[in-house]
Structures are given as structure tokens and as C-alpha cells.
Amino acid sequence: MSTSNALTLSGAPALPVARMRNVYREEDVARKMAKLPSQEHDGLRAVYERMLDKGAQRFQVKPSGLPAMEHLYAELPNFHEVLDDVKRQLALCDGSGDALEITPMLLLGPPGIGKTHFARELSELLGTGMGFMSMSSLTAGWLLSGASSQWKGAKPGKVFETLVDGDYANPVMVVDEIDKARAEQAYDPLGSLYSLLEHDTAKAFVDEFAEVAVDASQVIWVATANDARGIPEPILNRMNVFEVEMPSFEAARSIAQRLYDSIRSEHDWGKRFDEQPTADVLDTLAAMAPREMRRAWMTAFGNARLAGREQIQVSDLPVVHARKRQMGFVH
């Protein structure tokens, strides 16, 4: 399926190396389109035309060397076990002709601790794209596999869209809140994952809308959940499961400091404020979940500016319920 020629996206050694991989067979698409009635299935015809116009080749990328990950260890102190596992798998393909291979992972933990943020950072680290689907959505049943074109308003699923409309054969695919997926009647919204998480069967994944096989075998899967009890055992058996806890107080304080530094440096107005926030402000931020911190900082910057001050005070922060520290999980 993949061509033998590899290319470097840039002369810079830190950037990814890519080869081209066909994610579907154009002759299959043309054959399907030729069978469509001339006055029907306009949506399906448009999908086939888009597939033929864009062509079947996508970038299959991996880092050109073992990438620097120190910033992620500092930015995500409660994800060290996950980062260690990623680093091991990157080391295996470093300097070899093998494609990047990351075992599907499930991140278990309370809301707001940075699970989705980790997935975005992983996508940037690997130099590939990212698809996102929330299984708490009312349409979760069709998110993965699409809905039959016979249904009104039907469309392809997210896996198909990410591979066909994106630029990469190995995007990071985030299945958010996988424990919130609910089966209705005889339909299992996670049913297609059984084959998608297996390398061999994922090579010919058939979306129910397009009915054309796509190669999803290179997709990098990251699922998130608050509780593993709602996840079928066959899904758990196909993934590396990590229990991610709230960061410690000192780690949360460090996250708050890094966010202050990044927000201040990213904005021209940031130079109006002191280089270092006060200790009591950092202590207050450390009581928040990481997801809440950026919004809290932005509110505080604005309030301080309205008050004509160069230093943020605790009174500038929004009133946010302090997080409950979880040292483990309720089983």
C-alpha cells in the first residue's frame, strides 16, 4: 500500500519524515460512483468526487529522530507514565524503516486534568493531524462508522472524514468520553472499534455511508474516560490503560506558572504585567483543575488591566470551585 520513496518535509532535523501511503483504492471509488443512479444520492456522489479529486495518497509521518519531550514532562507532570510509554515506542522505530506504531491508549481520570490536551500535544509531537469525536454526543452512534446513505441526513463517520479529508494516513484519533457511549437497541456505537483497534482488520475499514474500504491501520488511537466500568472488556483488552491522577499541589503550581509565562509571552499586552506572579496567586490557581487555569488567568489579566495594575492579585481571579484531590479512583 505504501510507496518505497521517503521524503523529508524540511531540512530541519526536528521535523517529521514522511512517506506516501494510499488510504483507499481510487478504482473502488470510481466503480461505486459509476453504479449510482444519475438523479439520486447527490451527497454520496459528492463524497466520491472529492475522493477522486484529492487522490488516495496521504502523508504517513514519524519524527526524524527521537523528539525532545522534556517540555511535555514539565507541562504535563501527571502524564509521566503515559509519556514514558510513548517514548519507548518512539525509540523502537527511531533510525529504522519501520512506520510509527503507537499502541491504542485509554486515559482514565477525572474531568479537567488535561487528557484531551495531552492528545493534542501528542499530535504535535508526532507531526501528524488529529481527529476528535465526543461519545457523549447524541449522534455518537454514527460518529465512528457513519450512517447508511439510505437515511435522510446521513453522512460519513469521523474516521472516514479524517483520513479522506485530512492530509495524513496516521492521524491521532481522539475518542473522548468513551465511557459515555450508550448502545441503543441492537446498535453498539463502539462496535466498529473492535476492528479499528486491530491492525489487520483496520486495513479495510468500511464506512457505512461511503461503502468504500479505507486503510485505518495507521491511526493512533487515544481514548479518554472518567470511569472504566462502562467500557466493554474487549475494548479495554485492545488498549494500554493509564490511570491519570490530578497533579500534586506543587505540580499544579508549576502548571499555573508555565501558563502565566506562555500567556504573557504570546500577547503584546503581556509585557505590561510583572514577569513573576505572586505566591498567593499561584497557590490559588493550584487549587483548580488544569483545564480551568487558562480561563482563570485570562480573567485575572483583564481585571488587573481594568484596575490599572501591572500585578495580578487573588481578587482578580474568578471564583472557581476548588478541585477535589484524587489520589486514586473509586471502583
N, C-alpha and C positions, 0 to 999 in steps of 0.2 A: 504493500500500500504506500510506502514512503519511497521517495526518490533517493538516489545514492549521493546526490550532491548536497553538501552542507555549506552554509554561508554564515558570515559574521555580520550581525546587524550594524556594528560600528567597530572602528579600530580600538575603541576603549576596552580594556580587558574586563572591566566590571560589568559590561553589558551582556545580555544573553546571546547565546549562539542558537541558530535555528536551522532546521531543515524543513522541507515542504512535505506535507502529508495529505493524501486525499481523504476527505471525511465522508464522501459519498461517491457513487458512480453516476456520472452525467448521463450515460446511456440509459440507466434505470429511470432517471428523471424524465428524459425525452420520451421514453416508452410510455410512462404513466400519463404524460401530458397529451400524447397523441390519442389516447383512449378516452379523453374527456369529451362529453357532448359539447358541440360548438356553442350552444346558448346557455350552458349551465356551469356551475361551480367556478364562478369568477374568482373567488378568494383562493381556491386551491390552484387555479391556473396562474394567478399572480405569484404564488409561492414558488411554483415550478419555474416560472420565467426568471424569478430572482435568483434561483439556484443556478440556472444555466448562465445567466449574465455574469454572475460573480465567479463561477467556476468552482471546482471541488477542492482546490488546494488551499491549505491553511498552514500557518507557521506552527511548527512543533518545537518549542523552545526549552532551553535549560540554561542555567548560569554557565558562563565560560570558565569558571573556576569555583572553588568553594567560596560563596559570597560572605562578606562581612556581616555578622549577625549581632555584634556587641550592642548596637543601638537597640535592637529588639529585646535583648535580655534586660536592658535598663528601662526601656519603655513599658515592657510587659513582664514585670517581676513575678507575677503569679502564673506565668506560662512557661517557666523554665523547663519543666518536664516535656512539654509539647515541643518546644524549640530544640531540645536535645534530640528528640526523635527525628525531627525534620533534618537536623544537621547530620545525623548518622546516615539517613537515606540519601542526602545530597553527596556525602563523601563517597558512597558506593558508585555513583555514576560520574564522579569527577575524573577527568582525564581519560574517560573511556568513550567508546562509540555508542554506548547504550543510551536509550532515551531516558528522560527523567521519569522516575516511578516513585510515587508517594502513596503509601497505604491509606485508604479511606480512614478518616478520623472523626470521632464524636467527642465534642467538648461539652462536658456536663458541668453545670454550675448555676448559681442564682443569677437573676437578671442584672444587667448593668455592669458586669465585671470585665467586659471587653472581648467577648467571644467573637462577635461579628467584626470588630476592629482587627482582631488577630487575623481573620481570614483575608481582609483587605491588605494587611501588611504582608501576608504570605504571598498574595498575588503579585505585589510589587517586588518582593524579594526574588521571585522566580522569573519575573519579566513576562508574565502571561496575563490574559484577560480574566474577568470574573463574571459569573452569573449568580443571581441571587433569587431565591424563592422562599417565601414565608409560608409554612404549612399551617399557620393559624388562619390563613385567608379562607374566605367562604368558597373560593374556587380551587381549593387545594387539591381536590380530586383530579383536576386536569392539568395541574401545574407541571408535573413531570413528563407525562406521556402524551399530552394533547387530547383533544376530543375529536370524535369522528366528524368528517366533513359533512355528514348527513344531518348533523344537528345545526339548528339556526344559531348563528353567532359563534360557531366553533372556530378554533384556531390551534396552531401548533403549540406543543409544550415548551417549557423553558430550556430543556436540554437541547432540543432540536434548534430553537431560535439562537441559543448561544453559540452553537457550532456553525450553523449556516450563516447567520448574520454577522458573527464575530470574525476576528482575524486569526484565531488560534485553534489548533487541534487539541490542546491540553489546557483549557482554562481551569481556574479554580471555581468549582460549583458549590455554592453555599446552600444547604438545606436548613433554613432557620426554624427553630422551634419544632423539630421533627416529632417531639412528643405530643404536639398539639394536633397532629393529623388524626382525623376521625374517619373510620370506614362507614359508608352509608350503604345499607342493604348488602348487596353482594359485591360491591366495588371497593377494592382496597387502594386508597390513594398512594400507598407506599409499594404497591405490587410491582411496579416497574423497577424499583430499586434492587430487587433480588437479582435481576440480570445486569443492571447497570453497574453494580458494585463488584461484579465478577469480570475480570479482564477478558476472558474468552468470549462470553456471551455479549459483552458490551460492544464488541466489534461490529455487530449488525443489529443495532437498536432501531426498532421501527416505531416511529411516532404515529399515533392513531389518526392524526389529521392528514399528514402528507403521505403516509404509507410507503415511504422510501427508506431503506436501511441507511443509517448513518453510523460512522465509526466513533463511538463514545468511549473507547477503551483507554484513551489517554487522559480523560478528565480526572482532575484532582478533587476529591470529594471531602468537604468539611461540613459536618452536621453539628448543630447546636441543640441543646436541650436543658431544661431545668431539672428533669426527673427521668431516669431511665426506665421506670416501671411501665410507661405507656408505649415503649418501643418494642416491636416484635423481636424475639430472640434471634431469628435468622438474620435480621439486620445488624444486631449487636455483634453477632459472630463474624460478620464481614468487615468490622471496623476496629481500629485501635481506639479504646475508650480511655479518656483522660478526665479525671475529676479536678476541676479548676476552682480553687477557693478564692474568696475575697483576699486582696493583698493585705499584708500586715500593715499596721499603722505607719511604720517607717517607710515601707514600700509605697503606700498610698501618698504619703507626704512627698516622696521623691517624684511620683507621677504628677502631682499637683505642681511641683517646681518646674518640671520639664514642660508642662503645658503652658505655664506662665511665660517661660523663656521663648517657646515656639510662637505663641500668640503675639508676644511683644515684638519679636524679630520679623514676623510675617507682615506686619502692618506699619505703614509710615507713622501713624499716630502713636505707635508703641514707644517711640523714643521720648515721648513726653512723660513717661512713667519711670519710676525708680527701677534700677536694674534688679534689685532683690526685694521680693515681697517680705512682709514681716512674719515673724514666727507664729503669732496668733492666727493670722490669716491662713497660713499653711496648715496649722493644726485643725482649723475649722474645715478646710477643704478635704483633709484626710479622713473626715468622718462621712464623706459622701462616696457613693459608688463612682468608679472611674467614668462611666458614661455621663454622669451629671456634672463633672468637673468643668468641662469646656464651657458649657452654658453658664455655669456659675461665674467663671472668670469673665466672660463677655459682659454679663450683667454688672459685675463689680467694676470693670473698666469704665463702662458707661456712667455708672453712678458717681464714680470718683471724678470723672471728667466734668459732669454737671456741677459737682461741688467745687470745682476749680482746684482739685488736689492732684499731686503727682504720685501719691502713695495710696494704695488701696487699704481700706480699713474693713474690719469684720462687718461693720454696719452696711457696707456696700454690697455684701454678698446676699443672694436671695435666701429666703427661709426654705431650707430643704430638710426633709426628714432624714435624720442620721441613719446610716445603714446599720443593719444587724450583722455583726461579725459572725461569720460561719466558719468554724474550724473543721467542719465535716458536713455530711449530708444526712438527711432524715431518710431512713429506709423503711 
